[in-house]
Amino acid sequence: MQKHLQIICVVSLLRVLAEFALGAWVSLVALGWDGEGFLAYHPTAHPEVGDRAAFYILGVGLLLLGLIRLVQVVGVFAVGSWARVLGQWLGWVDFLTPLTLPLGLWALQVYRHPDTIQVFRPRQAASADQVSV
């Protein structure tokens, strides 16, 4: 399971990059909605009233999801006990789209496995009477 955990971290880092890039691009398109230049919306298209707000929401949502995923990956590398729970929640979020559903199933299988639970179990400091000299 350790190998699966490492591979999930690498895949998550790639997804962070993709979510940041896509979120930034969508947000920049929303910023340049009425402007001119390469960020301007295509002049032949006829966007509806709420489209610009939808682009803002989608862009910021992707950036926020990428940030949460980055925090989770850092937590896995630091072996924080909270990172396993956050990884499970992100696995459930992956159920929202058919493209990420297999990744969500894989994440839930890895983060709920007993070996992974053992890795993320909080370390307890030994008391003075438990330490043998």
C-alpha positions in Angstrom: 0.0 0.0 0.0 3.0 2.3 0.5 3.7 2.3 -3.2 0.1 3.2 -4.0 0.2 6.0 -1.5 3.3 7.4 -3.2 1.8 7.1 -6.7 -1.4 8.9 -5.4 0.8 11.7 -4.2 2.5 12.1 -7.6 -0.9 11.9 -9.4 -2.3 14.5 -7.0 0.6 16.8 -7.6 0.0 16.6 -11.3 -3.7 17.3 -10.7 -2.7 20.3 -8.6 -0.8 21.7 -11.6 -3.7 21.0 -13.9 -6.3 22.6 -11.6 -4.1 25.7 -11.0 -3.5 26.1 -14.8 -7.1 25.6 -15.8 -8.5 27.7 -12.9 -6.1 30.5 -13.8 -7.0 30.3 -17.5 -10.8 30.3 -16.8 -10.4 33.2 -14.4 -8.3 35.2 -16.9 -11.0 34.7 -19.6 -13.6 36.0 -17.1 -11.4 39.0 -16.4 -10.9 39.8 -20.1 -14.5 39.2 -21.0 -15.3 42.7 -22.4 -11.7 43.6 -23.2 -9.6 43.2 -26.3 -6.6 41.0 -27.0 -6.0 37.3 -26.6 -8.1 37.1 -23.4 -11.2 38.6 -25.0 -14.2 36.4 -25.6 -14.8 35.5 -29.2 -16.7 38.3 -30.9 -19.0 36.0 -32.8 -20.2 34.3 -29.7 -23.2 35.6 -27.8 -22.7 34.9 -24.1 -25.7 35.2 -21.8 -25.9 37.4 -18.8 -24.6 35.0 -16.2 -21.8 33.5 -18.2 -19.1 35.8 -16.8 -20.1 35.0 -13.2 -20.1 31.3 -14.0 -16.5 31.6 -15.4 -15.4 33.4 -12.2 -17.1 30.7 -10.0 -15.6 27.9 -12.0 -12.1 29.4 -12.1 -12.0 30.2 -8.4 -13.5 26.8 -7.6 -10.7 25.1 -9.5 -8.0 27.2 -7.8 -9.5 26.4 -4.4 -9.7 22.7 -5.1 -6.1 22.8 -6.3 -5.0 24.5 -3.1 -6.9 22.0 -0.9 -5.3 19.1 -2.8 -1.9 20.7 -2.4 -2.4 21.0 1.4 -3.4 17.4 1.5 -0.3 16.2 -0.5 1.9 18.2 1.9 0.1 16.6 4.8 0.8 13.1 3.4 4.5 13.9 3.0 4.6 15.2 6.6 2.5 12.2 7.7 -0.2 14.3 9.4 -3.1 12.2 10.7 -5.5 14.7 9.2 -4.1 14.2 5.7 -5.7 10.7 5.4 -9.1 12.1 6.3 -8.7 15.0 3.8 -7.6 12.5 1.2 -10.8 10.5 1.7 -12.9 13.6 1.4 -11.2 14.6 -1.8 -11.8 11.0 -3.0 -15.5 11.6 -2.5 -15.3 14.9 -4.4 -13.8 12.9 -7.3 -17.1 11.1 -7.6 -18.7 14.2 -9.1 -17.3 13.7 -12.6 -17.0 10.5 -14.6 -13.4 11.4 -15.6 -12.1 11.5 -12.0 -14.4 8.7 -10.6 -11.7 6.0 -11.0 -9.2 8.2 -9.1 -11.7 8.7 -6.3 -12.3 5.0 -6.0 -8.6 4.3 -5.9 -8.0 7.1 -3.3 -10.8 5.7 -1.1 -9.4 2.2 -1.4 -5.8 3.3 -0.4 -6.8 5.8 2.3 -9.1 3.3 4.0 -6.7 0.3 3.9 -5.5 -0.9 7.3 -1.8 -0.5 6.3 -2.4 3.2 5.4 -4.4 3.7 8.7 -1.4 2.4 10.6 1.0 4.8 8.7 -1.1 7.8 9.6 -1.8 6.8 13.2 -0.5 9.6 15.5 2.7 8.7 17.2 2.5 8.6 21.0 5.4 9.8 23.0 6.8 7.2 25.4 6.4 8.0 29.1 9.3 7.7 31.6 8.0 4.4 33.0 7.7 2.8 29.6 11.3 3.6 28.5 13.6 0.7 29.3 17.2 1.5 30.1 
